[in-house]
Amino acid sequence: LKPQWVHSFPAGVDGLSGFLSSDALQARQVPVTNGKGAFSSSLAEYVIAAIMHFTKRVPRCLANQKEKKWDPFVLDVVA
């Protein structure tokens, strides 16, 4: 085992402590990175946008618009 890079998706690397102290990594310098900031406000905004997209049936509205069709329906409420 000769890893060239170790990445932890969560911000913490505590779960990798046994691996990080192994002989395979101690014998040479191997960069260790983490996912700090990957699960930030931009991800939360994406989730909210996706909820609105499907709750408000945007695909159906776009299809109706493209077909120049009036298709009244009741929109669900995000609660």
N, CA, C and O atoms as a GROMACS GRO file, in nm:
protein
  316
    1LEU      N    1   0.085  -0.118   0.000
    1LEU     CA    2   0.000   0.000   0.000
    1LEU      C    3   0.089   0.123   0.000
    1LEU      O    4   0.164   0.146   0.095
    2LYS      N    5   0.081   0.203  -0.107
    2LYS     CA    6   0.161   0.325  -0.117
    2LYS      C    7   0.072   0.443  -0.156
    2LYS      O    8   0.078   0.491  -0.269
    3PRO      N    9  -0.010   0.489  -0.063
    3PRO     CA   10  -0.100   0.600  -0.097
    3PRO      C   11  -0.021   0.727  -0.128
    3PRO      O   12   0.083   0.754  -0.068
    4GLN      N   13  -0.072   0.803  -0.224
    4GLN     CA   14  -0.008   0.930  -0.262
    4GLN      C   15  -0.082   1.048  -0.202
    4GLN      O   16  -0.031   1.160  -0.199
    5TRP      N   17  -0.206   1.022  -0.156
    5TRP     CA   18  -0.288   1.130  -0.104
    5TRP      C   19  -0.398   1.067  -0.020
    5TRP      O   20  -0.454   0.965  -0.059
    6VAL      N   21  -0.431   1.127   0.093
    6VAL     CA   22  -0.539   1.079   0.179
    6VAL      C   23  -0.640   1.193   0.194
    6VAL      O   24  -0.603   1.305   0.231
    7HIS      N   25  -0.767   1.164   0.166
    7HIS     CA   26  -0.871   1.265   0.178
    7HIS      C   27  -0.982   1.213   0.268
    7HIS      O   28  -1.024   1.098   0.256
    8SER      N   29  -1.029   1.299   0.360
    8SER     CA   30  -1.140   1.268   0.448
    8SER      C   31  -1.257   1.357   0.406
    8SER      O   32  -1.244   1.480   0.409
    9PHE      N   33  -1.370   1.297   0.368
    9PHE     CA   34  -1.485   1.378   0.325
    9PHE      C   35  -1.537   1.468   0.436
    9PHE      O   36  -1.565   1.584   0.410
   10PRO      N   37  -1.552   1.419   0.561
   10PRO     CA   38  -1.590   1.512   0.667
   10PRO      C   39  -1.472   1.603   0.703
   10PRO      O   40  -1.358   1.576   0.664
   11ALA      N   41  -1.500   1.708   0.775
   11ALA     CA   42  -1.394   1.803   0.812
   11ALA      C   43  -1.292   1.740   0.906
   11ALA      O   44  -1.173   1.772   0.900
   12GLY      N   45  -1.336   1.651   0.993
   12GLY     CA   46  -1.244   1.589   1.089
   12GLY      C   47  -1.173   1.468   1.032
   12GLY      O   48  -1.224   1.402   0.941
   13VAL      N   49  -1.055   1.440   1.084
   13VAL     CA   50  -0.979   1.322   1.041
   13VAL      C   51  -0.955   1.226   1.157
   13VAL      O   52  -0.870   1.138   1.148
   14ASP      N   53  -1.030   1.243   1.266
   14ASP     CA   54  -1.013   1.156   1.383
   14ASP      C   55  -1.035   1.009   1.348
   14ASP      O   56  -0.966   0.922   1.401
   15GLY      N   57  -1.130   0.981   1.260
   15GLY     CA   58  -1.159   0.844   1.222
   15GLY      C   59  -1.046   0.778   1.145
   15GLY      O   60  -1.042   0.656   1.133
   16LEU      N   61  -0.954   0.859   1.094
   16LEU     CA   62  -0.841   0.806   1.018
   16LEU      C   63  -0.715   0.794   1.101
   16LEU      O   64  -0.609   0.761   1.048
   17SER      N   65  -0.723   0.819   1.232
   17SER     CA   66  -0.603   0.826   1.315
   17SER      C   67  -0.519   0.697   1.309
   17SER      O   68  -0.397   0.704   1.303
   18GLY      N   69  -0.583   0.582   1.309
   18GLY     CA   70  -0.508   0.457   1.301
   18GLY      C   71  -0.435   0.444   1.168
   18GLY      O   72  -0.320   0.403   1.164
   19PHE      N   73  -0.503   0.481   1.060
   19PHE     CA   74  -0.442   0.474   0.927
   19PHE      C   75  -0.330   0.577   0.913
   19PHE      O   76  -0.226   0.550   0.855
   20LEU      N   77  -0.354   0.697   0.966
   20LEU     CA   78  -0.255   0.804   0.952
   20LEU      C   79  -0.126   0.773   1.028
   20LEU      O   80  -0.019   0.822   0.992
   21SER      N   81  -0.137   0.693   1.133
   21SER     CA   82  -0.017   0.658   1.210
   21SER      C   83   0.047   0.528   1.161
   21SER      O   84   0.143   0.480   1.221
   22SER      N   85  -0.004   0.471   1.053
   22SER     CA   86   0.050   0.345   1.002
   22SER      C   87   0.187   0.366   0.939
   22SER      O   88   0.224   0.477   0.902
   23ASP      N   89   0.260   0.258   0.928
   23ASP     CA   90   0.394   0.263   0.869
   23ASP      C   91   0.390   0.310   0.724
   23ASP      O   92   0.483   0.376   0.678
   24ALA      N   93   0.283   0.277   0.653
   24ALA     CA   94   0.272   0.316   0.511
   24ALA      C   95   0.274   0.467   0.494
   24ALA      O   96   0.324   0.518   0.394
   25LEU      N   97   0.219   0.538   0.591
   25LEU     CA   98   0.217   0.684   0.580
   25LEU      C   99   0.332   0.751   0.654
   25LEU      O  100   0.375   0.860   0.617
   26GLN      N  101   0.382   0.686   0.758
   26GLN     CA  102   0.489   0.747   0.835
   26GLN      C  103   0.623   0.741   0.760
   26GLN      O  104   0.712   0.822   0.787
   27ALA      N  105   0.637   0.647   0.668
   27ALA     CA  106   0.763   0.630   0.596
   27ALA      C  107   0.790   0.744   0.497
   27ALA      O  108   0.905   0.766   0.459
   28ARG      N  109   0.686   0.815   0.455
   28ARG     CA  110   0.706   0.925   0.359
   28ARG      C  111   0.597   1.029   0.378
   28ARG      O  112   0.498   1.006   0.448
   29GLN      N  113   0.616   1.141   0.317
   29GLN     CA  114   0.518   1.250   0.330
   29GLN      C  115   0.402   1.226   0.235
   29GLN      O  116   0.419   1.216   0.114
   30VAL      N  117   0.284   1.218   0.293
   30VAL     CA  118   0.162   1.201   0.214
   30VAL      C  119   0.066   1.313   0.254
   30VAL      O  120   0.034   1.328   0.371
   31PRO      N  121   0.021   1.393   0.156
   31PRO     CA  122  -0.073   1.500   0.191
   31PRO      C  123  -0.206   1.445   0.242
   31PRO      O  124  -0.258   1.347   0.190
   32VAL      N  125  -0.259   1.510   0.345
   32VAL     CA  126  -0.388   1.474   0.403
   32VAL      C  127  -0.478   1.596   0.391
   32VAL      O  128  -0.444   1.704   0.439
   33THR      N  129  -0.593   1.579   0.327
   33THR     CA  130  -0.688   1.688   0.309
   33THR      C  131  -0.823   1.647   0.367
   33THR      O  132  -0.847   1.529   0.394
   34ASN      N  133  -0.911   1.746   0.385
   34ASN     CA  134  -1.045   1.715   0.435
   34ASN      C  135  -1.149   1.796   0.358
   34ASN      O  136  -1.115   1.882   0.276
   35GLY      N  137  -1.275   1.767   0.385
   35GLY     CA  138  -1.385   1.830   0.314
   35GLY      C  139  -1.441   1.953   0.383
   35GLY      O  140  -1.559   1.984   0.368
   36LYS      N  141  -1.358   2.023   0.458
   36LYS     CA  142  -1.406   2.142   0.527
   36LYS      C  143  -1.468   2.239   0.427
   36LYS      O  144  -1.406   2.275   0.327
   37GLY      N  145  -1.590   2.282   0.454
   37GLY     CA  146  -1.658   2.377   0.368
   37GLY      C  147  -1.738   2.313   0.255
   37GLY      O  148  -1.816   2.381   0.189
   38ALA      N  149  -1.719   2.183   0.233
   38ALA     CA  150  -1.792   2.116   0.124
   38ALA      C  151  -1.942   2.112   0.152
   38ALA      O  152  -2.022   2.113   0.059
   39PHE      N  153  -1.978   2.106   0.277
   39PHE     CA  154  -2.118   2.097   0.314
   39PHE      C  155  -2.162   2.231   0.373
   39PHE      O  156  -2.217   2.238   0.483
   40SER      N  157  -2.138   2.334   0.297
   40SER     CA  158  -2.161   2.470   0.344
   40SER      C  159  -2.300   2.520   0.306
   40SER      O  160  -2.387   2.441   0.269
   41SER      N  161  -2.320   2.649   0.314
   41SER     CA  162  -2.449   2.709   0.283
   41SER      C  163  -2.489   2.688   0.138
   41SER      O  164  -2.608   2.683   0.108
   42SER      N  165  -2.392   2.674   0.048
   42SER     CA  166  -2.429   2.651  -0.092
   42SER      C  167  -2.502   2.518  -0.109
   42SER      O  168  -2.592   2.506  -0.192
   43LEU      N  169  -2.464   2.418  -0.031
   43LEU     CA  170  -2.534   2.290  -0.038
   43LEU      C  171  -2.675   2.305   0.018
   43LEU      O  172  -2.770   2.250  -0.038
   44ALA      N  173  -2.690   2.378   0.126
   44ALA     CA  174  -2.822   2.403   0.183
   44ALA      C  175  -2.911   2.477   0.084
   44ALA      O  176  -3.030   2.446   0.072
   45GLU      N  177  -2.854   2.574   0.013
   45GLU     CA  178  -2.931   2.647  -0.087
   45GLU      C  179  -2.974   2.556  -0.201
   45GLU      O  180  -3.085   2.568  -0.253
   46TYR      N  181  -2.886   2.464  -0.240
   46TYR     CA  182  -2.920   2.369  -0.346
   46TYR      C  183  -3.038   2.281  -0.303
   46TYR      O  184  -3.129   2.255  -0.382
   47VAL      N  185  -3.035   2.236  -0.178
   47VAL     CA  186  -3.143   2.151  -0.128
   47VAL      C  187  -3.275   2.226  -0.129
   47VAL      O  188  -3.377   2.172  -0.170
   48ILE      N  189  -3.273   2.351  -0.084
   48ILE     CA  190  -3.396   2.432  -0.085
   48ILE      C  191  -3.446   2.452  -0.227
   48ILE      O  192  -3.566   2.443  -0.252
   49ALA      N  193  -3.355   2.480  -0.320
   49ALA     CA  194  -3.394   2.499  -0.460
   49ALA      C  195  -3.456   2.371  -0.517
   49ALA      O  196  -3.554   2.377  -0.590
   50ALA      N  197  -3.397   2.256  -0.484
   50ALA     CA  198  -3.451   2.128  -0.532
   50ALA      C  199  -3.589   2.101  -0.474
   50ALA      O  200  -3.678   2.054  -0.544
   51ILE      N  201  -3.607   2.131  -0.347
   51ILE     CA  202  -3.739   2.114  -0.284
   51ILE      C  203  -3.842   2.199  -0.355
   51ILE      O  204  -3.950   2.151  -0.388
   52MET      N  205  -3.809   2.324  -0.379
   52MET     CA  206  -3.902   2.415  -0.447
   52MET      C  207  -3.927   2.368  -0.591
   52MET      O  208  -4.041   2.373  -0.639
   53HIS      N  209  -3.824   2.324  -0.659
   53HIS     CA  210  -3.834   2.280  -0.799
   53HIS      C  211  -3.937   2.168  -0.813
   53HIS      O  212  -4.023   2.172  -0.902
   54PHE      N  213  -3.928   2.069  -0.726
   54PHE     CA  214  -4.018   1.954  -0.740
   54PHE      C  215  -4.153   1.976  -0.672
   54PHE      O  216  -4.254   1.924  -0.720
   55THR      N  217  -4.156   2.050  -0.562
   55THR     CA  218  -4.284   2.077  -0.496
   55THR      C  219  -4.372   2.165  -0.583
   55THR      O  220  -4.494   2.145  -0.589
   56LYS      N  221  -4.312   2.262  -0.647
   56LYS     CA  222  -4.388   2.354  -0.733
   56LYS      C  223  -4.400   2.303  -0.877
   56LYS      O  224  -4.452   2.373  -0.964
   57ARG      N  225  -4.354   2.182  -0.902
   57ARG     CA  226  -4.370   2.113  -1.030
   57ARG      C  227  -4.317   2.194  -1.148
   57ARG      O  228  -4.386   2.210  -1.249
   58VAL      N  229  -4.197   2.243  -1.134
   58VAL     CA  230  -4.135   2.323  -1.240
   58VAL      C  231  -4.126   2.246  -1.372
   58VAL      O  232  -4.154   2.304  -1.477
   59PRO      N  233  -4.086   2.118  -1.372
   59PRO     CA  234  -4.080   2.046  -1.500
   59PRO      C  235  -4.216   2.045  -1.572
   59PRO      O  236  -4.221   2.060  -1.694
   60ARG      N  237  -4.322   2.026  -1.497
   60ARG     CA  238  -4.457   2.026  -1.557
   60ARG      C  239  -4.489   2.164  -1.614
   60ARG      O  240  -4.544   2.175  -1.724
   61CYS      N  241  -4.456   2.268  -1.540
   61CYS     CA  242  -4.482   2.405  -1.588
   61CYS      C  243  -4.402   2.436  -1.715
   61CYS      O  244  -4.454   2.498  -1.808
   62LEU      N  245  -4.276   2.393  -1.718
   62LEU     CA  246  -4.194   2.417  -1.836
   62LEU      C  247  -4.247   2.341  -1.957
   62LEU      O  248  -4.248   2.393  -2.068
   63ALA      N  249  -4.290   2.217  -1.935
   63ALA     CA  250  -4.348   2.139  -2.045
   63ALA      C  251  -4.475   2.205  -2.097
   63ALA      O  252  -4.495   2.214  -2.218
   64ASN      N  253  -4.560   2.252  -2.006
   64ASN     CA  254  -4.682   2.321  -2.047
   64ASN      C  255  -4.650   2.448  -2.125
   64ASN      O  256  -4.715   2.478  -2.225
   65GLN      N  257  -4.549   2.520  -2.080
   65GLN     CA  258  -4.510   2.643  -2.148
   65GLN      C  259  -4.460   2.612  -2.289
   65GLN      O  260  -4.496   2.681  -2.385
   66LYS      N  261  -4.379   2.510  -2.301
   66LYS     CA  262  -4.325   2.472  -2.432
   66LYS      C  263  -4.436   2.430  -2.528
   66LYS      O  264  -4.431   2.461  -2.647
   67GLU      N  265  -4.536   2.359  -2.476
   67GLU     CA  266  -4.647   2.312  -2.558
   67GLU      C  267  -4.756   2.417  -2.574
   67GLU      O  268  -4.856   2.394  -2.642
   68LYS      N  269  -4.736   2.534  -2.511
   68LYS     CA  270  -4.837   2.642  -2.512
   68LYS      C  271  -4.972   2.588  -2.469
   68LYS      O  272  -5.075   2.609  -2.533
   69LYS      N  273  -4.968   2.517  -2.355
   69LYS     CA  274  -5.087   2.450  -2.303
   69LYS      C  275  -5.121   2.505  -2.164
   69LYS      O  276  -5.033   2.523  -2.080
   70TRP      N  277  -5.247   2.531  -2.142
   70TRP     CA  278  -5.294   2.573  -2.011
   70TRP      C  279  -5.340   2.448  -1.937
   70TRP      O  280  -5.433   2.380  -1.979
   71ASP      N  281  -5.273   2.419  -1.828
   71ASP     CA  282  -5.300   2.298  -1.751
   71ASP      C  283  -5.308   2.336  -1.604
   71ASP      O  284  -5.211   2.321  -1.529
   72PRO      N  285  -5.424   2.387  -1.562
   72PRO     CA  286  -5.434   2.430  -1.421
   72PRO      C  287  -5.424   2.310  -1.325
   72PRO      O  288  -5.482   2.204  -1.348
   73PHE      N  289  -5.351   2.332  -1.218
   73PHE     CA  290  -5.338   2.230  -1.115
   73PHE      C  291  -5.306   2.300  -0.984
   73PHE      O  292  -5.264   2.415  -0.983
   74VAL      N  293  -5.327   2.230  -0.875
   74VAL     CA  294  -5.304   2.287  -0.743
   74VAL      C  295  -5.159   2.258  -0.703
   74VAL      O  296  -5.112   2.145  -0.710
   75LEU      N  297  -5.090   2.362  -0.662
   75LEU     CA  298  -4.951   2.348  -0.618
   75LEU      C  299  -4.947   2.305  -0.472
   75LEU      O  300  -5.024   2.354  -0.389
   76ASP      N  301  -4.857   2.215  -0.442
   76ASP     CA  302  -4.836   2.175  -0.304
   76ASP      C  303  -4.768   2.288  -0.227
   76ASP      O  304  -4.704   2.375  -0.285
   77VAL      N  305  -4.785   2.284  -0.096
   77VAL     CA  306  -4.724   2.382  -0.008
   77VAL      C  307  -4.606   2.318   0.063
   77VAL      O  308  -4.616   2.206   0.113
   78VAL      N  309  -4.495   2.388   0.066
   78VAL     CA  310  -4.380   2.341   0.140
   78VAL      C  311  -4.403   2.377   0.286
   78VAL      O  312  -4.413   2.494   0.322
   79ALA      N  313  -4.412   2.275   0.368
   79ALA     CA  314  -4.441   2.303   0.509
   79ALA      C  315  -4.326   2.263   0.597
   79ALA      O  316  -4.333   2.279   0.718
   0.00000   0.00000   0.00000
